[in-house]
Amino acid sequence: MNQSRPVNALLAIGSSLLSVPAFAAVDMETILEAEYAGIEAAMCPQPSASGGGGSSMDDYATHRVEPFQAFDNLYYVGMDNISAWALTTSEGIILFEAMMVANWEQTIVDGLETLGLDPNDIEYIVIGHAHNDHWGGAAFLQQRYGARVVMGEPDWDHILTWPQIGTRAPIPDKSRGIRDGDTLTLGDTTVRFVATPGHTPGTISSLIPVKDGDDRHLAAYWGGPSMSFLPPDGLEQYIGSTYRLQNADPDTDVELTNHPWGDGTFAKRDALAERGRGDPHPFVTGHDGVERWLEQLRHCTRAVLSEKRAAER
């Protein structure tokens, strides 16, 4: 199956979600409304879901956003349509996603430097799933900085056969294949992994410890949000994987993913910029917020599944 049409449409949604209300203080309900609206627009059945998407998804000039710091140890270095996150530790950086071959240098390298971080400190790159809008720059980051690339074990095979979108990228060298329950420790930080197949056979989600002053939180990072291109059995597997992530740890209280429309990134970013003393952190929604977010993903997936089952009859 050619995934380019649905993926192009989904990636194009990012720029339309950049305009969010200004927040005088952290208004969590407004933030969550923006988050759910992004999911609805990108994932729930609608005529535009199969249409084209205007400008090229990998065009940096079109999709550029300023990198920003979300937590004391977590930074956003993606664009308006694809996310990449840098987790700082006492012994270097764990990078989540490597962006596309056409823009990895501007997003990852320049983004880290803009934030005062050193790309030479990248020790690991965690790839959420084997589509090249997330691993396209990985081989170059390996070559330049010696970064090690880890990905769900089944996706090291999937990466060889799934058709690439946009500019073709060289496949990175395999450093490690991740399986359910594995961990990755770098310095003072340990990331835990949950196998969440559906988007791809080896989609891997991460439990990421993040810091906000003296407060500690645990982010549930969903490794593959879009799903409309999947067949019915893939959609059912996707739904099951959302429950796996939901039940992985009762302490998860932050939701993240690798496309900004999937977690309300920019609404939360803008609220964070206006955060006053004593305001809650806009990225911290509590475990009930994580559950509501995953239920929203399930809601849209069930709607797509219902349409596809009806089409089979």
For each residue, the residues with C-beta under 8 A, 3 or more apart:
1: 229
2: 5 163
3: 6 7 131 162 163 165 229
4: 7 8 163 165
5: 2 8 9 50 51 52
6: 3 9 10 49 50 226 228 229
7: 3 4 10 11 57 131 133 165 226 229
8: 4 5 11 12 52 53 57 165
9: 5 6 12 13 48 49 50 51 52 53
10: 6 7 13 42 43 49 53 226 228 259 261
11: 7 8 14 53 57 81 82 133 259
12: 8 9 15 16 52 53 54 55 57 81
13: 9 10 16 17 38 41 42 53 81 261
14: 11 17 18 63 79 80 81 82 259 260 261
15: 12 18 62 63 80 81
16: 12 13 19 41
17: 13 14 20 34 37 38 41 80 260 261 266
18: 14 15 65 80 266
19: 16
20: 17 34 266 267 270
21: 30 34 267 270
22: 270 274
23: 26 27 30 31 270 271 274 282
24: 274
25: 274 275 276 279
26: 23 31 271 274 275 276 279 280 281 282
27: 23 30 31 271
28: 31 32 280 282 285 289
29: 32 33
30: 21 23 27 33 34 267
31: 23 26 27 28 34 35 264 267 268 271 282
32: 28 29 35 36 264 285 289 292
33: 29 30 36 37
34: 17 20 21 30 31 37 38 264 266 267
35: 31 32 38 39 255 263 264 267 268 293 296
36: 32 33 39 40 264 293 296
37: 17 33 34 40 41
38: 13 17 34 35 41 42 260 261 262 263 264
39: 35 36 42 43 44 225 261 262 293 296 297 300
40: 36 37 43 44 296 300
41: 13 16 17 37 38 44 46 261
42: 10 13 38 39 49 225 226 259 261 262
43: 10 39 40 49 225 226 227 228 297 300 301 304
44: 39 40 41 49 299 300 303 304
45: 49 228 300 303 304 307
46: 41 49
47: 50 51
48: 9 51
49: 6 9 10 42 43 44 45 46 228
50: 5 6 9 47 228
51: 5 9 47 48
52: 5 8 9 12
53: 8 9 10 11 12 13 57
54: 12
55: 12 59 62 63
56: 59 62 166
57: 7 8 11 12 53 63 81 82 100 133 165 166
58: 63 100 101 102 103 133 136 166 167
59: 55 56 62 63 102 103
60: 63 64 79 102 103 106 107
61: 64
62: 15 55 56 59
63: 14 15 55 57 58 59 60 79 80 81 82 103
64: 60 61 79 80 106
65: 18 78 79 80 266
66: 114
67: 75 76 77 107 111 112 114 115
68: 75 76 115 269 272
69: 72 74 75 76 115
70: 74 75 76 85 210 268 269 272 283
71: 74 210 211 212 217 281 283
72: 69 210 211 212 213
73: 87 88 89 189 210 211
74: 69 70 71 85 86 87 88 208 210 219
75: 67 68 69 70 85 86 88 111 112 115 117
76: 67 68 69 70 83 84 85 265 269
77: 67 84 85 86 107 108 111 112 115
78: 65 82 83 84 85 97 99 107 258 260
79: 14 60 63 64 65 82 99 103 107
80: 14 15 17 18 63 64 65 260 266
81: 11 12 13 14 15 57 63 259 260 261
82: 11 14 57 63 78 79 97 99 100 133 134 258 259 260
83: 76 78 97 256 257 258 259 260 265
84: 76 77 78 95 96 97 98 99 107 108 111 258
85: 70 74 75 76 77 78 95 96 97 221 256
86: 74 75 77 93 94 95 96 112 115 117 122
87: 73 74 93 94 95 96 189 191 208 210
88: 73 74 75 92 93 117 121
89: 73 92 93 94 186 187 188 189
90: 187 188 189
91: 123 186 187 188
92: 88 89 121 122 123 124 186 187
93: 86 87 88 89 112 117 121 122 123 124
94: 86 87 89 123 124 125 126 184 186 189 191
95: 84 85 86 87 98 108 122 124 125 126 141 147
96: 84 85 86 87 125 126 128 206 208 221 258
97: 78 82 83 84 85 125 126 127 128 134 135 258
98: 84 95 104 108 125 127 134 135 136 137 138 141 149 172
99: 78 79 82 84 103 104 107 108 133 134 136 137
100: 57 58 82 103 104 132 133 136 137 166 167 169
101: 58 104 132 136 137 140 166 167 168 169 170
102: 58 59 60 136 166 167
103: 58 59 60 63 79 99 100 106 107 137
104: 98 99 100 101 107 108 109 136 137 140 141
105: 108 109 110 137 140
106: 60 64 103 109 110 111
107: 60 67 77 78 79 84 99 103 104 110 111 137
108: 77 84 95 98 99 104 105 111 112 119 137 141
109: 104 105 106 112 113 119
110: 105 106 107 113 114
111: 67 75 77 84 106 107 108 114 115
112: 67 75 77 86 93 108 109 115 117 118 119 122
113: 109 110 116 117 118 119
114: 66 67 110 111
115: 67 68 69 75 77 86 111 112
116: 113
117: 75 86 88 93 112 113 121
118: 112 113 121
119: 108 109 112 113 122 141 144 145
120: 145
121: 88 92 93 117 118
122: 86 92 93 95 112 119 125 141 145 147
123: 91 92 93 94 147 148 186
124: 92 93 94 95 147 148 149 150 175 184 186
125: 94 95 96 97 98 122 135 138 141 142 147 148 149 150 172
126: 94 95 96 97 150 151 178 184 191 204 206
127: 97 98 130 134 135 138 149 150 151 155 204
128: 96 97 134 203 204 205 206 221 222 223 224 257 258
129: 134 151 152 155 199 200 202 203 204 223 224 258
130: 127 134 135 151 152 155 156 158 159 162 200 202
131: 3 7 134 135 162 165 200 224
132: 100 101 135 136 164 165 166 168 169
133: 7 11 57 58 82 99 100 136 165 166
134: 82 97 98 99 127 128 129 130 131 258
135: 97 98 125 127 130 131 132 138 149 151 159 169 171 172
136: 58 98 99 100 101 102 104 132 133 166 167 169
137: 98 99 100 101 103 104 105 107 108 140 141 169
138: 98 125 127 135 141 142 147 149 169 172
139: 142 143 169 170 171 172 173
140: 101 104 105 137 143 144 170
141: 95 98 104 108 119 122 125 137 138 144 145 147
142: 125 138 139 145 146 147 148 149 172 173
143: 139 140
144: 119 140 141
145: 119 120 122 141 142
146: 142
147: 95 122 123 124 125 138 141 142
148: 123 124 125 142 175 176
149: 98 124 125 127 135 138 142 172 173 174 175 176
150: 124 125 126 127 175 176 177 178 184
151: 126 127 129 130 135 155 156 159 174 177 178 202 204
152: 129 130 155 156 177 178 179 195 197 200 201 202 203 204 223
153: 156 177 178 179 202
154: 157 158 197 200 201 202
155: 127 129 130 151 152 158 159 200 201 202 203 204
156: 130 151 152 153 159 160 174 177 202
157: 154 160 161 201 202
158: 130 154 155 161 162 200 201 202
159: 130 135 151 155 156 162 171
160: 156 157 171
161: 157 158
162: 3 130 131 158 159 200
163: 2 3 4
164: 132 168 169
165: 3 4 7 8 57 131 132 133
166: 56 57 58 100 101 102 132 133 136
167: 58 100 101 102 136
168: 101 132 164
169: 100 101 132 135 136 137 138 139 164
170: 101 139 140
171: 135 139 159 160
172: 98 125 135 138 139 142 149
173: 139 142 149
174: 149 151 156 177
175: 124 148 149 150
176: 148 149 150
177: 150 151 152 153 156 174 202
178: 126 150 151 152 153 182 184 193 195 202 204
179: 152 153 182 193 195
180: 193 194 195
181: 192 193 194
182: 178 179 192 193
183: 190 191 192 193
184: 94 124 126 150 178 190 191 193
185: 189 190 191
186: 89 91 92 94 123 124 189
187: 89 90 91 92
188: 89 90 91
189: 73 87 89 90 94 185 186 209
190: 183 184 185 209
191: 87 94 126 183 184 185 206 207 208 209
192: 181 182 183 206 207 248 249
193: 178 179 180 181 182 183 184 204 205 206 207
194: 180 181 204 205 206 207 244 245 248
195: 152 178 179 180 202 203 204 205 241 244
196: 199 203 204 205 222 223 224 241 242 244 245
197: 152 154 200 201 202 203 237 241
198: 203 224 227 230 234 235 237 238 239 240 241
199: 129 196 203 223 224 225 226 227 230 238
200: 129 130 131 152 154 155 158 162 197 203 224
201: 152 154 155 157 158 197
202: 129 130 151 152 153 154 155 156 157 158 177 178 195 197
203: 128 129 152 155 195 196 197 198 199 200 223 224 241
204: 126 127 128 129 151 152 155 178 193 194 195 196 223
205: 128 193 194 195 196 220 221 222 223 241 244 245 248
206: 96 126 128 191 192 193 194 219 221 223
207: 191 192 193 194 218 219 220 221 248 249 252
208: 74 87 96 191 218 219 221 256
209: 189 190 191 216 217 218 219
210: 70 71 72 73 74 87 216 217 218 219 254
211: 71 72 73 215 216 217
212: 71 72 215 216 217 281 284
213: 72
214:
215: 211 212 281
216: 209 210 211 212
217: 71 209 210 211 212 253 254 281 284
218: 207 208 209 210 249 251 252 253 254
219: 74 206 207 208 209 210 252 254 255 256 283
220: 205 207 245 246 248 249 252 254 255 256 290
221: 85 96 128 205 206 207 208 256 257 258
222: 128 196 205 225 242 245 255 256 257 258 262 263 294 297
223: 128 129 152 196 199 203 204 205 206 257 258
224: 128 129 131 196 198 199 200 203 227 258
225: 39 42 43 199 222 257 258 259 261 262 297
226: 6 7 10 42 43 199 229 259
227: 43 198 199 224 230 234 235 238 300 301 304
228: 6 10 43 45 49 50 304
229: 1 3 6 7 226
230: 198 199 227 234 235 238
231: 234 235 308
232: 235 236 305 308 309 312
233: 236 237
234: 198 227 230 231 237 238
235: 198 227 230 231 232 238 239 301 304 305 308
236: 232 233 239 240 305
237: 197 198 233 234 240 241
238: 198 199 227 230 234 235 241 242 301
239: 198 235 236 242 243 298 301 302 305
240: 198 236 237 243 244
241: 195 196 197 198 203 205 237 238 244 245
242: 196 222 238 239 245 246 294 297 298 301
243: 239 240 246 247 294
244: 194 195 196 205 240 241 247 248
245: 194 196 205 220 222 241 242 248 294
246: 220 242 243 290 291 294
247: 243 244
248: 192 194 205 207 220 244 245 252
249: 192 207 218 220 252
250: 287
251: 218 287
252: 207 218 219 220 248 249 255 287 290
253: 217 218 284 285 286 287 289 290
254: 210 217 218 219 220 283 284 285 290
255: 35 219 220 222 252 263 285 289 290 293 294
256: 83 85 208 219 220 221 222 263 283
257: 83 128 221 222 223 225 262 263
258: 78 82 83 84 96 97 128 129 134 221 222 223 224 225 262
259: 10 11 14 42 81 82 83 225 226 262
260: 14 17 38 78 80 81 82 83 263 264 265 266
261: 10 13 14 17 38 39 41 42 81 225 265
262: 38 39 42 222 225 257 258 259 297
263: 35 38 222 255 256 257 260 268 293
264: 31 32 34 35 36 38 260 267 268
265: 76 83 260 261 268 269
266: 17 18 20 34 65 80 260 269 270
267: 20 21 30 31 34 35 264 270 271 282
268: 31 35 70 263 264 265 271 272 282 283
269: 68 70 76 265 266 272 273
270: 20 21 22 23 266 267 273 274
271: 23 26 27 31 267 268 274 275 282
272: 68 70 268 269 275 281 282 283
273: 269 270
274: 22 23 24 25 26 270 271
275: 25 26 271 272 279 281 282
276: 25 26 279
277:
278:
279: 25 26 275 276
280: 26 28 284
281: 26 71 212 215 217 272 275 284
282: 23 26 28 31 267 268 271 272 275
283: 70 71 219 254 256 268 272
284: 212 217 253 254 280 281 289
285: 28 32 253 254 255 288 289 290 292 293
286: 253 289 290
287: 250 251 252 253 290 291
288: 285 291 292
289: 28 32 253 255 284 285 286 292 293
290: 220 246 252 253 254 255 285 286 287 293 294
291: 246 287 288 294 295
292: 32 285 288 289 295 296
293: 35 36 39 255 263 285 289 290 296 297
294: 222 242 243 245 246 255 290 291 297 298
295: 291 292 298 299
296: 35 36 39 40 292 293 299 300
297: 39 43 222 225 242 262 293 294 300 301
298: 239 242 294 295 301 302
299: 44 295 296 302 303
300: 39 40 43 44 45 227 296 297 303 304
301: 43 227 235 238 239 242 297 298 304 305
302: 239 298 299 305 306
303: 44 45 299 300 306 307
304: 43 44 45 227 228 235 300 301 307 308
305: 232 235 236 239 301 302 308 309
306: 302 303 309 310
307: 45 303 304 310 311
308: 231 232 235 304 305 311 312
309: 232 305 306 312 313
310: 306 307 313
311: 307 308
312: 232 308 309
313: 309 310
